[in-house]
């Protein structure tokens, strides 16, 4: 069971506030009341503050015992998605109605993350290299901008059908919506490229060549499958010059694929790296234990291992010598 600490309290405060803001935003659309939408954004801002506390408190307190997998993956990525959204609203007023879809998605991801089984992670592996900082930031914000692009695409499709009232009356022309959609997705392309390349750089700078050779095939398939989601859009948009209704459908589909990779396949299904030797105290596959370079000093094993006595000190009896040899063989294994 997940230990209850201040970061957990902040997590659930953020989730509840996101939920309240999402309900208010949906009611604003149904009742066509912009003032209710403004109140929803204020609630979302408070939720983001609580979410930020959840994100940074463990580092400030230097206490990572309550950190679980959903804090690292779901909550952290959702936080970066919300930062991308609120930042975009400050730069583009036309993005504010995107809260209609972004707030329910963020609330849903927080709930899903909150009910996932707890796998204590200990100190974040991000602290073990500047390359991982860029890897995590690139991946989280790539999701955030892919989400923004998908919402702009949905608004484009709805406004093209002649929808009126809030939020459609607050949206710019279709050409501007398409420009925002493409701009956000192009940013996601760049950030995903940063994520991939700095992860590869970290691997080659910190792990033995034997480990990379053994686990490289599975991660290569994962990386190129993820990258193809963005490469296909680049080909359609700038290769075939597709625009408007011919391409507007793609970014919502891409968002679903990005979420599958970001929230599920990479952190929970890819066992070669994300659940490998630098995520103690995860259960490590036997074939990876030999590549554990520097065990984390803050993670203590359940059972201490006693070194076998030197053979010279137990040569008096054959049985004792035999037992020492057996213990030595176990440790060597």
Secondary structure, DSSP 8 states (H G I E B T S, - for coil): -----HHHHHHHHHHHHHHHHHHHHHHHHHHT-HHHHHHHHHHHHHHHHHHHHHHHHHHHHT--TT--HHIIIIIHHHHHHHHHHHHHHHH-GGGGGGHHHHHHHHHHHHHHHHHS------S-GGGG-HHHHHHHHHHHHHHHHHHHHHHHHHHHHHHHTT--STTGGGS--HHHHHHHHHHHHHHHHHHHHHHHHHHHHHHHHHS-HHHHHHHHHHHHHHHHHHHHHHHHHHIIIIIS---GGGTTTHHHHHHHHHHHIIIIIIIII-TTTTTSTTSTTS---HHHHTT--S--TT---SS-------GGGGTT-HHHHHHHHHHHHHHH-
